[in-house]
Amino acid sequence: MKIMSFNTQHCLNFVERRVDYDIMAKAINDLGADVVGLQEMFSEGEGAVFGNQTKILAEKAGFKYYYFAKAIDDADGPYGNAIISKIPIVSAETIIIPDPFPKRAGGWYETRCVLRAVLENGLTVLVTHFGLEPDEQENAQKTVLSLIEDKKCVLLGDFNIRPDNALLEPIRAKMRDTAELFSAPRLSFPSNAPTMKIDYVFTSRDLTLLSADIPDIVASDHRPYIIEIE
């Protein structure tokens, strides 16, 4: 089974700068993904500009099951994480990451969330997108740590932190960082000429990890990250 993390930047073609579901679906299908955790997706609702992007992308890519997890109501509509799956989704929920209070930095703050989905085969998939500021990232780390399960669990997403960040160590203590399989460092952002790795996939240690890669695919501003488990 292949599991993928993909920050789509609301399905924006990185080169042509237009919403392009076809290029996102092609990236997903070319890699043979069975389950995809998505970040930066819009949905239907008040002020919606793009419509239900999760449903549109799922149908384009030939996925039957999907769920959208709203983090905020953006000016262009509900915005957050999503999952599309070829395996039936038994349950799905949205867990909001608490905003820092008081805010310690003067940068960009945005409420984030974790999507928790349980698949028919018993696998729990956690999809997240950490904030940009350190205090946001601390809250995000605490939230995902509370949701990690010892068995049949995958955590993935755009963490907005680099591999040497100390916030990752408690997660690595509980789960396997699939980047351990890389024969050489693989970077994920920006997709055309990446300079950093900020996207991650972790698995519970009971799962047999067969492969992991961040392929040289330019579709969104992030490269996709795909793993295969037995």
N, C-alpha and C positions, 0 to 999 in steps of 0.2 A: 504494500500500500504506500502510495506517495502523498506526502503532505507538504504544502507550500505556504510560505508567507510572502505577501505581496502588498506593498504600499503603492496604490494605483494613482495617488494624487487626483482623486475623483475621475479616474479613467482618462486623464489628460495625456495625449500623445506628446512625449517629451520633445520630439524633434519638430513636429508640425504645430504644437500648441493648440490643439483642438481636442474635444472629447471624442475618443475613438475606442469603442467597445471591441471592434474587430481585432485591433492589435493586442489588446489585453487578453482576449479569448485565445488568440493564436499563441501567445506566450504560455498560457496555462496548458493548452492542448499539446503544444510542442514538447513540453516537459512531462506530459502524461500524468498530471496531478489528479488525485482522487478526492482530495479535500484541500481547500484553499482558504486561509485566513487573510482577510483583506483589511487594510487600513485606509483612512481618508475617503470614505464613501458617503454620498448623499442619498437621501430617500425622499419619499412623498410626504407632503405636509404643507403647513402654512408657509408661504413664500418660496416653495420649492421651484427650482429652476431646471433641474436635471431629471426629475422623476425618480422612480425606484431603481437606482443603479444596480443594486444587488440582484434583483429579479432580471433586469435586462442582461447583465453580464452572465448570470447563471444560464439563461436561455441561449445566449450566443455561444457559450462554451459547452452546452449540452449537459448541464448539471440540473438535476431534478429538485434538489433540496437546498434551501437557503434560509438565512436569518440575518436581519440587520439589527445592530445594537447602537442605539442613539446615545451619543455623549452630550451633544449640545444642539440647540436650535440656532443654526447659522443664518446669516442674511440670505443665503441661497437655499435654505431648507434644513431639515434634520441631517445631522452629520455625525459620523462615528466609524465603528468597525463593523465587519460582516464576515459571514462564512458561507461558502457554497460547497456542496458535497454530493458525491455520487452515492454515498451511503446514507440511509435514512437518519435524520436527526430526531432522536427520541425526546430530548428536551433542550431548551436554550433559554438563557437569561442574560440580562445586562446588569453588571455591577459597576456602579459609579465610583471612580477613585476620588476620595475626598480632596477638596481644594485646600491648599495650605492656608492657615490663618494664625497669625498675620503673615502676609507674603513677605519673604525676606529679600527678594530681588526686585529690580525695576524693569525686568524684561517682559516678554510676552507670556501671559498666563492663559490657559484654556482648559476647561474641564475635560477630563479623559475618562475612559471606561475600560472594563475587561468584559469580553464576551465569553461566556462559559456554555459550551455545547457538549451534550453527551450523544454519541452515535450509537446506532443499533448494535454494533460490534463491541460495545462496552468502553470504547475509547473516549476520554474526556479531552476536549480541545479548548485551550484558553488562548484567546486572541486579544492582544493589547497594543496600546500606543502610548508610550510615556511622554510626558511634557518636556519642555525645553529647559526649565529652570531646576536647579538642584533640589529645592524643597518639594517641587512637584514630583520629581523623580523618586525622592525618598518615600513619598506617600504611595506612588505607584508600586514601588518595590514591596512595601509592607502589604499592599493589597494582593499582589500576585502570590506572595509567600503564604498568605492565608488560604489561598485557593488551590495550591499545588497538591496533587494526590500522589501517594507512593506508588500506585500501580496504574498502568494504562492511561497515562497522562502526557499530553504534549502542550508546551507553552511556546507561543511564537508571537512575533510582531516587530514593530519599529520601536526600539527602546531609546533612541536618541542619545545613547551613551556609547563610548568606545570600549573595547574588550578589557582594557586595564582598569576600568572604573570599579572601585571597591563595592559598589552597590550590587554587582553581579556575583560576588563571592558567596553570599548566603543562598542564592539561587543555584549556583553550581554545587553547593554542598548538598542540595536536595535532588538535583537533576543532572543529567548529562548534557554538557554543551556540545551540540553536534558538530561544531567547528573543529573538534578534536580529530575528525576524520579528514580534514583538509590536508593535502600534501604540501601546500604552501598557503600563506595568508590569502584570503579572499575578501575583497572589499565590495561594498554594496551601494555606496552613494558618493556622488551622483552617477547615474547609470552610464553616461557616455564616457567618463574618465574618472572612475571612483578614486577618492582619496581617503575614505574612511569606511569602517564597518560599524553600522549602527542597527542592523537587522539581525535577529537571532531566532534560532529554533532550539528548544531544550526538550528532552524526553525523560520520562521516569526510567529508572535504571533496570526495570524488569523487561523493557522492550528491547528487541534485537534490532540494532541500527545497521542497515546494510550500506547506505551511502548518504552523502551530504554534499551539496554544491551551491554556489552562487554563480549561475551561468552568465556569460557575457551577452545579456539580452538588453537591448535598449527599447523599452516600450514606455514605461513610466519614468519618473525621475529616480526611482529606486530599482535596483536589479532584484529579480525574484530570488528567493532562497528555498531550495527544495531538498527534502530528505526522503529516504525510503526505509520503511520498517517492515519487519516480517509479520 
